[in-house]
Amino acid sequence: MNKEVVAKEEFLHIIEKEGNMRVPAHIIATEKLMKNMINDRTMWQLRNVASLPGIVDKAVLMPDAHEGYGFPIGGVAAFDREEGIVSPGGIGYDINCGVRLIKTELSVEDIEGKEKKLAEKLFKAVPTGVGASTPYKLSHDELDTLTEMGVKWALERGLALEEDVKSIEEEGYMENANAKRVSPTAKARGKNQIGTLGAGNHFLEVQVVEEIADDRAKEFNLREGQVVIMVHCGSRGYGHQIATDYIHEFMPIARKKGFFLPDKELVYMPLKEEKAWHYIEAMRCAVNFAFVNRQVIAWHIREVFSKMFNIDMVDMPLLYDVAHNIAKFEEHKTRDGIRNVLVHRKGATRAFPKGREEIPQKYREVGQPVLIPGSMGTASYVLVGEEGSMERSFGSSCHGAGRRMSRRQATHEFKGESLVKQLWSNKHIYVKPKSMRVAAEEAPLAYKDVDEVVRSVELAGISSVVAKLRPLIVVKG
């Protein structure tokens, strides 16, 4: 391990301030997971983040972290509202990629023997893959309305329940989203993609609650043997184009004004600059797009279950929907007192403890649900935010298992057809991928040990396990 990285506790490693770093860097991970992080550019990228203007207290890395674009995936950084910056690389190309969990009153026995039929119906109802489009062919004006309204747009059109809105981060709507800051190219890419899953690691899974680990599961209305559905996707081509557009806009400005850039992929704009706010307003449009996208997907999932199992949609409530690629202004206790900071979370999930007013009222005395997907052959988790997250990670936790090998490497090492057969015969998990190449790219062994990732955040007091979920059916784009 790099000698500059010092182990302080079983779950905490620190890179002290050095060179251009303005703050130290904290890595929340066990020794086992640290070994994965030092083989690529993850630590170099973390040091670069710690060098950015206006960064507050520390740069933080989650246990599922790996190399990303500019910022490492799994990175958390907070910037002062007056002296800080916004960096598209600190949010990522898939703005508001996130996770939602839908509950049912079904038990695993209700699904047995129907896995293939249910998978086929879900695959048909939710378009998957690169460039997938839906019947929702929106004009640019209608898309602008959607991205400025968020999930209220879906509610007005009969694609959401009133209770859904109360169970989404930000209630499915970020204020001051301004569609005028979004390019026609982004709108052209996004107008036919509402209700689509996308490709890569995006998925919908039918899961069973395998184990309850905490009494707070009662507050989440979770029980062992219960069938739930997890959806993981984001803002599709719309958000990707917004990130692309502003990275290209920021670059010449940064060069002209002589901004300190340890890596061009970290290009940023000071919050004092008007152009920074143009990006923030556009980013919020992509955040709202993604909330609506997951909402429409959930609606169609409910339709499938309702018809196939003769259940009412209101009996499929939303547990929660939370982002893990986002930047938001929040109040946090820092070394200089309580400050309003712009928290960048890239591959990191908000994990507020009980009492924070941002948490839905029904969870305010419990803590925020934190949804952690695994790989298609391993467990996923429902966690709950703990007080330690406020001290250690600006109210943040991990976001998944995290890749340990590239997609290209995975396709060299695994065969999709074999994986699909093995998962069914060995674990009784029915996988319906868009292609067998996608199945190979998403092989369970291409990911880190999600159990160890979750153990790391528990040790750190950031979040605690409430329930362990096991996949039954996996639909992959």
C-alpha positions as CSV (number, residue, x, y, z in Angstrom):
1,M,0.0,0.0,0.0
2,N,1.2,3.5,-0.7
3,K,3.2,4.8,2.3
4,E,1.3,8.1,2.1
5,V,-2.0,6.4,3.0
6,V,-2.1,5.8,6.7
7,A,-4.5,3.5,8.5
8,K,-6.1,5.2,11.5
9,E,-8.8,2.7,12.3
10,E,-10.0,-0.6,10.8
11,F,-12.4,1.4,8.6
12,L,-10.5,4.7,8.1
13,H,-7.4,5.5,6.1
14,I,-6.0,9.1,5.7
15,I,-3.8,10.9,3.2
16,E,-2.5,13.9,5.1
17,K,-2.4,17.3,3.3
18,E,0.6,17.4,1.0
19,G,1.7,19.2,-2.2
20,N,-1.3,21.0,-3.7
21,M,-3.8,19.4,-1.4
22,R,-5.8,22.0,0.6
23,V,-7.4,19.4,2.9
24,P,-6.6,15.8,3.9
25,A,-8.3,12.9,2.2
26,H,-10.3,10.3,4.2
27,I,-10.9,6.8,2.8
28,I,-13.6,4.8,4.5
29,A,-12.8,1.2,3.7
30,T,-11.4,-1.9,5.3
31,E,-7.9,-3.1,4.4
32,K,-9.4,-5.7,2.0
33,L,-11.1,-3.0,0.0
34,M,-8.2,-0.7,0.1
35,K,-6.1,-3.2,-1.9
36,N,-8.5,-2.8,-4.8
37,M,-8.2,1.0,-4.8
38,I,-4.4,1.4,-5.1
39,N,-4.2,-0.4,-8.5
40,D,-5.6,2.4,-10.6
41,R,-5.8,6.2,-10.5
42,T,-8.3,6.3,-7.6
43,M,-5.9,7.7,-5.0
44,W,-4.4,10.2,-7.5
45,Q,-7.9,11.4,-8.4
46,L,-8.7,11.8,-4.7
47,R,-5.7,13.9,-4.0
48,N,-6.7,16.1,-7.0
49,V,-10.1,16.6,-5.5
50,A,-8.5,17.6,-2.2
51,S,-6.6,20.3,-4.2
52,L,-9.7,22.1,-5.5
53,P,-10.5,25.7,-4.5
54,G,-13.0,26.2,-1.6
55,I,-13.0,22.6,-0.5
56,V,-14.2,22.2,3.1
57,D,-12.5,20.0,5.8
58,K,-11.7,16.9,3.8
59,A,-12.2,14.9,0.6
60,V,-13.9,11.6,1.3
61,L,-13.9,8.3,-0.5
62,M,-16.4,5.5,0.0
63,P,-15.5,1.8,0.3
64,D,-17.0,1.0,-3.2
65,A,-14.8,3.6,-4.8
66,H,-12.9,3.2,-8.1
67,E,-11.4,5.3,-10.8
68,G,-13.8,7.7,-12.6
69,Y,-13.9,10.8,-14.8
70,G,-12.0,13.5,-12.8
71,F,-13.5,12.7,-9.4
72,P,-13.2,9.0,-8.4
73,I,-16.5,7.2,-8.3
74,G,-17.4,6.9,-4.6
75,G,-16.1,10.5,-4.0
76,V,-17.7,13.1,-1.7
77,A,-16.5,16.7,-1.4
78,A,-18.1,19.8,0.0
79,F,-17.3,23.3,-1.3
80,D,-17.9,26.7,0.4
81,R,-20.8,28.6,-1.2
82,E,-18.7,31.8,-1.5
83,E,-15.2,30.5,-2.3
84,G,-16.0,27.1,-3.7
85,I,-16.6,25.6,-7.1
86,V,-18.9,23.3,-9.0
87,S,-17.4,20.5,-11.1
88,P,-19.4,18.4,-13.6
89,G,-16.9,15.6,-13.0
90,G,-17.9,15.6,-9.4
91,I,-21.4,14.7,-10.2
92,G,-20.8,12.5,-13.3
93,Y,-22.2,12.1,-16.7
94,D,-25.3,10.1,-15.5
95,I,-26.7,12.9,-13.4
96,N,-29.0,11.6,-10.7
97,C,-28.3,8.0,-11.3
98,G,-30.1,6.6,-8.3
99,V,-32.1,3.7,-6.8
100,R,-35.7,3.2,-5.9
101,L,-37.3,0.4,-4.0
102,I,-41.0,-0.7,-4.4
103,K,-42.6,-2.9,-1.8
104,T,-45.3,-5.5,-2.3
105,E,-47.4,-7.8,-0.1
106,L,-46.3,-10.8,-2.2
107,S,-44.1,-13.5,-0.8
108,V,-41.4,-15.4,-2.6
109,E,-43.8,-18.4,-3.0
110,D,-46.0,-16.2,-5.2
111,I,-43.2,-15.8,-7.6
112,E,-41.9,-19.3,-7.8
113,G,-42.5,-21.0,-11.1
114,K,-43.4,-17.6,-12.8
115,E,-39.9,-16.1,-13.0
116,K,-39.6,-16.4,-16.8
117,K,-43.1,-15.1,-17.5
118,L,-42.7,-12.2,-15.1
119,A,-39.2,-11.3,-16.5
120,E,-40.5,-11.3,-20.1
121,K,-43.4,-9.0,-19.1
122,L,-41.1,-6.6,-17.3
123,F,-38.6,-6.6,-20.1
124,K,-41.4,-5.7,-22.5
125,A,-42.9,-3.0,-20.2
126,V,-39.6,-1.2,-19.5
127,P,-37.4,-0.5,-22.6
128,T,-33.8,-1.3,-22.0
129,G,-30.4,-0.8,-23.7
130,V,-28.5,1.9,-25.4
131,G,-30.8,4.4,-27.2
132,A,-34.0,2.7,-25.9
133,S,-37.1,4.8,-26.5
134,T,-40.7,4.7,-25.3
135,P,-44.2,5.8,-26.4
136,Y,-43.7,9.0,-24.5
137,K,-42.6,11.1,-27.5
138,L,-42.3,14.6,-25.9
139,S,-41.9,17.9,-27.7
140,H,-39.0,20.1,-26.4
141,D,-41.6,22.3,-24.7
142,E,-43.2,19.4,-22.9
143,L,-39.8,18.0,-21.9
144,D,-38.9,21.5,-20.5
145,T,-42.1,21.4,-18.4
146,L,-41.2,17.9,-17.2
147,T,-37.7,18.8,-16.2
148,E,-38.8,21.9,-14.4
149,M,-41.7,20.2,-12.5
150,G,-40.1,16.8,-11.6
151,V,-42.4,14.1,-10.4
152,K,-45.3,16.5,-10.1
153,W,-45.4,16.2,-13.9
154,A,-46.0,12.4,-13.5
155,L,-48.6,13.0,-10.8
156,E,-50.6,15.3,-13.0
157,R,-50.6,12.7,-15.8
158,G,-51.7,9.8,-13.6
159,L,-48.3,8.1,-13.5
160,A,-47.7,8.6,-9.8
161,L,-49.5,8.3,-6.5
162,E,-49.6,11.1,-4.0
163,E,-47.7,9.0,-1.5
164,D,-44.9,8.4,-4.1
165,V,-44.0,12.1,-4.0
166,K,-43.5,12.0,-0.2
167,S,-41.1,9.0,-0.6
168,I,-38.5,10.5,-3.0
169,E,-35.4,12.5,-2.2
170,E,-36.3,16.2,-2.7
171,E,-39.9,15.0,-3.2
172,G,-38.8,14.3,-6.8
173,Y,-38.2,17.9,-7.6
174,M,-35.3,20.3,-7.3
175,E,-36.2,23.9,-7.3
176,N,-34.7,26.5,-9.7
177,A,-34.2,24.0,-12.5
178,N,-34.0,26.1,-15.7
179,A,-34.6,24.3,-19.0
180,K,-33.3,27.4,-20.9
181,R,-29.8,26.3,-19.7
182,V,-30.1,23.0,-21.5
183,S,-29.0,22.6,-25.1
184,P,-31.3,21.5,-28.0
185,T,-29.0,18.5,-28.4
186,A,-29.6,17.3,-24.9
187,K,-33.4,17.8,-25.4
188,A,-33.3,15.8,-28.6
189,R,-31.5,13.0,-26.8
190,G,-33.9,13.0,-23.8
191,K,-37.3,13.6,-25.3
192,N,-38.0,9.9,-26.2
193,Q,-36.2,8.3,-23.2
194,I,-38.6,8.8,-20.3
195,G,-39.5,5.4,-18.8
196,T,-36.3,3.7,-20.1
197,L,-33.8,1.7,-18.2
198,G,-30.7,2.3,-20.3
199,A,-27.7,0.1,-20.4
200,G,-24.6,-1.0,-18.5
201,N,-25.1,-1.4,-14.8
202,H,-28.7,-0.2,-14.9
203,F,-31.2,-2.8,-14.0
204,L,-34.5,-3.7,-12.4
205,E,-34.6,-6.6,-10.0
206,V,-37.4,-8.5,-8.4
207,Q,-35.9,-9.3,-5.0
208,V,-36.9,-11.0,-1.7
209,V,-36.1,-9.7,1.8
210,E,-33.8,-12.5,2.9
211,E,-32.9,-11.2,6.3
212,I,-34.0,-8.5,8.7
213,A,-31.1,-7.0,10.7
214,D,-32.6,-4.1,12.6
215,D,-35.9,-3.4,14.3
216,R,-36.2,-0.2,12.3
217,A,-37.4,-2.5,9.4
218,K,-40.8,-2.2,11.0
219,E,-40.8,1.5,10.3
220,F,-39.9,0.7,6.7
221,N,-42.7,-2.0,6.6
222,L,-40.2,-4.7,5.6
223,R,-40.5,-8.4,6.6
224,E,-38.6,-11.6,5.7
225,G,-39.8,-13.3,2.7
226,Q,-41.4,-10.2,1.2
227,V,-41.0,-9.5,-2.5
228,V,-39.7,-6.0,-3.5
229,I,-38.5,-4.5,-6.7
230,M,-35.4,-2.4,-7.1
231,V,-34.8,0.0,-10.0
232,H,-31.3,1.5,-10.8
233,C,-31.0,4.1,-13.5
234,G,-30.6,7.8,-14.1
235,S,-31.0,10.7,-16.6
236,R,-30.1,8.8,-19.7
237,G,-28.8,10.7,-22.8
238,Y,-30.3,13.9,-21.5
239,G,-28.1,14.1,-18.4
240,H,-25.1,12.8,-20.3
241,Q,-25.4,15.6,-22.9
242,I,-25.7,18.3,-20.2
243,A,-22.5,17.1,-18.6
244,T,-20.7,16.9,-22.0
245,D,-21.9,20.4,-23.0
246,Y,-20.8,22.1,-19.8
247,I,-17.4,20.3,-19.6
248,H,-16.8,21.6,-23.1
249,E,-17.9,25.1,-22.1
250,F,-15.9,25.2,-18.9
251,M,-12.6,24.1,-20.5
252,P,-11.7,27.2,-22.5
253,I,-12.9,29.5,-19.7
254,A,-10.7,27.6,-17.3
255,R,-7.7,27.9,-19.6
256,K,-8.3,31.6,-20.3
257,K,-8.6,32.5,-16.6
258,G,-5.8,30.3,-15.5
259,F,-7.7,28.1,-13.1
260,F,-5.6,25.6,-11.2
261,L,-6.4,22.2,-12.8
262,P,-4.4,19.2,-11.6
263,D,-6.4,17.2,-14.2
264,K,-8.4,18.6,-17.1
265,E,-11.2,16.1,-16.3
266,L,-11.7,18.1,-13.0
267,V,-12.6,21.2,-14.9
268,Y,-14.7,23.4,-12.7
269,M,-16.3,26.9,-12.4
270,P,-16.1,29.1,-9.3
271,L,-19.5,29.7,-7.8
272,K,-18.9,33.4,-8.1
273,E,-19.1,33.0,-11.9
274,E,-22.5,33.2,-13.6
275,K,-21.6,30.2,-15.8
276,A,-21.4,28.0,-12.7
277,W,-25.1,28.7,-12.0
278,H,-26.0,28.0,-15.6
279,Y,-24.6,24.5,-15.1
280,I,-26.3,24.0,-11.7
281,E,-29.7,25.0,-13.2
282,A,-29.2,22.6,-16.1
283,M,-28.0,19.8,-13.7
284,R,-31.2,20.3,-11.7
285,C,-33.2,19.7,-14.9
286,A,-31.4,16.4,-15.3
287,V,-32.0,15.5,-11.7
288,N,-35.7,16.1,-12.2
289,F,-35.6,14.1,-15.5
290,A,-34.1,11.1,-13.6
291,F,-36.7,11.2,-10.8
292,V,-39.5,11.2,-13.4
293,N,-37.7,8.5,-15.4
294,R,-37.7,6.2,-12.4
295,Q,-41.2,7.1,-11.5
296,V,-42.6,6.2,-14.9
297,I,-40.6,2.9,-14.9
298,A,-42.1,2.1,-11.5
299,W,-45.6,2.8,-12.8
300,H,-45.2,0.3,-15.6
301,I,-43.7,-2.2,-13.2
302,R,-46.8,-1.8,-11.0
303,E,-49.0,-2.3,-14.0
304,V,-47.3,-5.6,-14.8
305,F,-47.6,-6.9,-11.2
306,S,-51.2,-5.6,-10.9
307,K,-52.3,-7.6,-13.9
308,M,-50.2,-10.7,-13.3
309,F,-50.9,-11.1,-9.5
310,N,-54.3,-9.2,-9.3
311,I,-53.0,-6.7,-6.8
312,D,-53.9,-3.0,-6.5
313,M,-51.2,-0.4,-7.3
314,V,-51.7,1.3,-3.9
315,D,-50.5,-2.0,-2.4
316,M,-47.1,-1.5,-4.1
317,P,-45.9,1.5,-2.1
318,L,-42.5,3.2,-2.7
319,L,-40.1,2.7,0.2
320,Y,-37.7,5.4,-1.1
321,D,-35.9,6.8,-4.1
322,V,-32.5,8.3,-3.6
323,A,-29.8,9.8,-5.9
324,H,-26.1,8.9,-5.9
325,N,-24.8,11.3,-8.6
326,I,-25.8,14.8,-7.5
327,A,-24.6,18.1,-6.1
328,K,-26.8,20.0,-3.5
329,F,-26.5,22.9,-1.2
330,E,-26.8,21.6,2.4
331,E,-25.9,22.9,5.9
332,H,-23.2,20.9,7.6
333,K,-21.1,21.3,10.8
334,T,-17.5,22.0,9.8
335,R,-14.3,23.0,11.6
336,D,-15.4,26.6,11.1
337,G,-19.0,26.1,12.4
338,I,-22.2,25.4,10.5
339,R,-21.8,26.3,6.8
340,N,-23.9,26.2,3.7
341,V,-21.8,24.0,1.3
342,L,-22.3,22.5,-2.1
343,V,-21.9,18.7,-1.5
344,H,-20.8,16.8,-4.6
345,R,-21.8,13.1,-4.3
346,K,-20.5,10.9,-7.2
347,G,-21.3,7.3,-6.6
348,A,-22.3,8.1,-3.0
349,T,-25.7,8.1,-1.4
350,R,-27.1,10.7,1.0
351,A,-27.4,9.0,4.5
352,F,-28.9,11.5,6.8
353,P,-29.6,10.4,10.4
354,K,-32.9,10.9,12.2
355,G,-33.9,14.5,12.9
356,R,-32.8,16.1,9.6
357,E,-35.7,18.0,8.1
358,E,-34.8,16.9,4.6
359,I,-35.9,13.3,5.4
360,P,-39.6,12.5,4.7
361,Q,-41.8,13.0,7.7
362,K,-42.5,9.3,8.1
363,Y,-38.8,8.5,8.5
364,R,-37.7,11.6,10.4
365,E,-37.6,9.8,13.7
366,V,-35.9,6.7,12.3
367,G,-33.3,8.0,9.8
368,Q,-33.2,8.1,6.0
369,P,-33.4,4.8,4.0
370,V,-30.2,4.2,2.1
371,L,-30.5,1.8,-0.9
372,I,-27.4,-0.2,-1.8
373,P,-27.6,-2.5,-4.9
374,G,-25.1,-5.3,-5.3
375,S,-24.3,-7.2,-8.5
376,M,-26.8,-9.3,-10.3
377,G,-25.7,-12.5,-8.4
378,T,-25.3,-11.0,-4.9
379,A,-27.2,-9.3,-2.2
380,S,-28.5,-5.8,-2.1
381,Y,-29.2,-3.9,1.1
382,V,-31.5,-1.4,2.8
383,L,-29.5,0.7,5.2
384,V,-30.4,3.6,7.4
385,G,-28.5,6.8,7.9
386,E,-26.6,7.2,11.2
387,E,-25.2,10.2,13.1
388,G,-21.6,9.2,12.1
389,S,-22.3,10.2,8.5
390,M,-22.5,13.9,9.5
391,E,-19.0,13.8,11.1
392,R,-17.3,11.6,8.6
393,S,-18.8,12.1,5.2
394,F,-21.1,15.1,4.9
395,G,-24.1,12.8,5.5
396,S,-23.1,10.3,2.8
397,S,-22.7,6.5,2.4
398,C,-21.7,4.0,-0.3
399,H,-23.8,3.5,-3.4
400,G,-23.2,-0.1,-4.4
401,A,-20.6,-2.8,-4.7
402,G,-18.3,-0.8,-7.0
403,R,-16.5,-2.3,-10.0
404,R,-13.2,-4.1,-9.5
405,M,-12.6,-4.8,-13.2
406,S,-13.4,-3.0,-16.4
407,R,-16.2,-4.0,-18.7
408,R,-13.7,-5.0,-21.4
409,Q,-11.8,-7.2,-18.9
410,A,-15.1,-8.8,-17.8
411,T,-16.0,-9.7,-21.4
412,H,-12.6,-11.4,-21.8
413,E,-13.0,-13.4,-18.5
414,F,-16.7,-14.3,-18.6
415,K,-19.2,-15.6,-21.1
416,G,-22.7,-14.2,-20.8
417,E,-24.5,-17.4,-21.8
418,S,-22.7,-19.4,-19.1
419,L,-23.3,-16.8,-16.5
420,V,-27.0,-16.7,-17.1
421,K,-27.3,-20.5,-17.0
422,Q,-25.1,-20.7,-13.8
423,L,-27.1,-18.1,-12.0
424,W,-30.3,-19.9,-12.7
425,S,-29.1,-23.4,-11.9
426,N,-26.9,-22.5,-8.9
427,K,-28.8,-19.6,-7.3
428,H,-32.2,-19.8,-8.9
429,I,-31.8,-16.2,-10.2
430,Y,-33.5,-15.6,-13.6
431,V,-31.5,-13.1,-15.7
432,K,-33.0,-11.4,-18.7
433,P,-30.3,-9.3,-20.3
434,K,-30.6,-7.1,-23.4
435,S,-27.5,-9.0,-24.8
436,M,-25.2,-11.7,-23.6
437,R,-22.3,-9.2,-23.8
438,V,-24.1,-7.1,-21.2
439,A,-24.4,-10.2,-19.0
440,A,-20.7,-10.7,-19.2
441,E,-19.9,-7.1,-18.5
442,E,-22.0,-7.3,-15.4
443,A,-20.7,-10.6,-14.0
444,P,-20.8,-10.7,-10.2
445,L,-17.1,-11.3,-10.0
446,A,-16.5,-8.0,-11.9
447,Y,-17.7,-6.2,-8.7
448,K,-16.3,-5.9,-5.3
449,D,-17.6,-7.8,-2.3
450,V,-20.8,-5.8,-1.4
451,D,-20.9,-7.4,2.0
452,E,-17.5,-6.0,2.8
453,V,-18.5,-2.6,1.5
454,V,-21.5,-2.5,3.7
455,R,-19.5,-3.7,6.7
456,S,-17.1,-0.8,6.2
457,V,-19.9,1.8,6.4
458,E,-21.3,0.1,9.5
459,L,-18.0,0.1,11.2
460,A,-17.6,3.8,10.5
461,G,-21.0,4.5,12.0
462,I,-22.2,6.1,8.7
463,S,-25.2,3.8,8.1
464,S,-26.6,0.5,9.5
465,V,-28.0,-2.6,7.8
466,V,-31.8,-2.8,8.1
467,A,-32.5,-5.6,5.6
468,K,-30.6,-7.9,3.2
469,L,-32.2,-8.5,-0.2
470,R,-31.6,-11.4,-2.6
471,P,-32.3,-11.2,-6.3
472,L,-34.9,-13.5,-7.9
473,I,-35.3,-11.9,-11.4
474,V,-32.8,-9.5,-13.0
475,V,-33.6,-7.4,-16.1
476,K,-30.5,-5.8,-17.5
477,G,-30.1,-3.2,-20.3
